[in-house]
């Protein structure tokens, strides 16, 4: 009983701290952090912002998904500007590798971090270009910094807008379409109706993923992603339950290809999206090429930025001790902006701020590298390189990224 009482007390303290954090953000940025009931009132704005959203999808989102999201809003009688923040657990590669690990990477070789996804950002037309969304994004980023969230992600093609808040692309999404010689739309329909559909190869079938297979699918996808990617959202049965409901609400589904009872790969089919194959994960890359065709070149899809810099740097290490003077430019979060000394070793890293000169005095230290928070994020996840510096060769980077989440 004593243990349960202590646990309840800790939960209450956490809830009170969270409520205080939200209230401070509301006061400092002049916005509202909506509760679940009030968040339902943003549906009309969503319909105006994305008029091709189906009622089925909106029903799914506002009956299920929004309960896990945090909604920042501005109101004038009704909500006229909103930002939805969806929480995820991401996996980041554990560097350096575990000692004696002479095997393929597995989930023991990653660490779990919090990562939030901006799943919707919209403002009524008459309120645009007045700084509404700037207020919401800055407030949401500061909220995450105070909550020690390392990373914020936005799946967007609005590069110019998000760049001004420190975001940078870190992931290009493959653009696939079905190879109709292998899998036809009619075969997808049969599989969705519960049929095990034979493919051309012997003992290979196409099936729709039902609720009983979500956990095994999550294990399969995690095992394959951690072999090749340094950052990805961790899959679970709950993750796929949400994704399955989302896809079905708009005519899509989850499918897997099975050979002799063993999963060979899976794909998420989004009926009403331009790129209908949301993602495809297979044991063999040759199977991806067999069942799908590239419709276009890979498309920049996921932008991201580090929010709480100290929290992120805990997971970035180096081969031996490395020290780098770095000038970081962050247009939103002052704590990330300035001249720092970056200390790295095998256990992780940290940055210490250097007192910058005032007036016409010479700076106490000149930076070896000058970068933005977005470009630094892209560097850590191996999307692009920073200025050539031999010291960078000793840093264990955490890419590439695999980010296909939208809501």
Buried (B, 14 or more C-beta within 10 A) or exposed (E): EEEEEEEEEEEEEEEEEEEEBBEEBBEEBEBBBBEEEBBBBBBEBBBEBEEEBEEBBBEBBBEBBBEEBBBBBBBEEEBBBBBBBBBBEBBBBBBEEEEEEEEEBEBEBBEEBBBBBBBBBBBBEEBEEEEBBBBBBBBBBBBBBBBEBBBBBBBBEEEEBBBEBBBBBBBBBBBBEBBEEBBEEEBBEBBBEEBEBEBEEEEBBBBBBEEEBBBEBBBBBBBBBBEEBBBBBBBBBEBBBBBBBBBBBBBBBBBBBBBEEEBBBBBBBBBBBEBBBBBBBBBEEEBBEBBBBEBEEEBBBBBBBBBBBBBBBBBBBBBEEBEBBBBBBBBBBEEBBBBBBBBBBEEBBBBEEBEEEEEEEEBEBEBBBBBBBBBBBBBBBBBEEBEEEEBBEBBBBBBBBBBBBBB
